[in-house]
Amino acid sequence: MRDAVYDPALDMALRAAHGRADKRMLVALFCAAANRCPAEAAFFLTQAYVFALDLGAAEAAPLRARLVA
């Protein structure tokens, strides 16, 4: 996330959520990162999708749809 749209607060939140293994928060934060950084959106959406699948979360279907669009 080190480009023109780098957000240190988002970066710290992602690191903290990883440290706590807070998968629900990781889904939300990776979605936020994807929205903030279109050039790297596929990577961030993939991460969100993997965590959503792991949780069995309802967000998995719309994330998959965004990835295959």
N, C-alpha and C positions, 0 to 999 in steps of 0.2 A: 504494500500500500504506500510505497514511497514515491509518489509523483505529485502532480499539481493539486490533487485532491486529498492528499494525506491528512488524516485527522488523528492527532495524537490521543485525543480522548477516546475515540473509537478503538484505536489500537490497544490502549490500556484496558478498555472494557473487554475486548476479545481475549487478551492475555489473562485477565482476572477470571473470566468465565471458563477458559480452558483450565486454569488452576483449580477451580472449584468443581470441574466436570459438570458444569451447568448446561446441559445440552439444549434445554428449552431457550435459554438466553443466547446460546451460540446460534441457534436458528435465526432468532430475531436480529442479532448483531451482524451475521453474515448477509442477511437480506438487506440490512441498512448499508453495509459496505458495497453490495452489488448496485444498489440504487445510487450511491454516491460516486461510484467509479465505473462507468459503463465500459471502459476499455478492459477491465478485469472482471466484469460481471459474471462471465461464465465460470470462472474459478470460484468466486464467492458463492454463487448460486449452487454450485456443485457441493460445496462444503455444507451449506444450509440444508440441501436435499439429503445428504448422507446422515446428518444429525436428526433430521425430521423422520427419516426412515427408521433410524435406530430407536426413536421414541415411539414410533407408530402414530405420529402426529398427523392431524388433518392437513397440515401445511404441505405435506409431501406431494400430494397430487398437483396443486397449483405451481409448486416449484418445478416439478417435472415438466409441466406444460410450458413454463417459461424457458426451460432449458432446451426443449425440442423445437421451440418456435423459430 
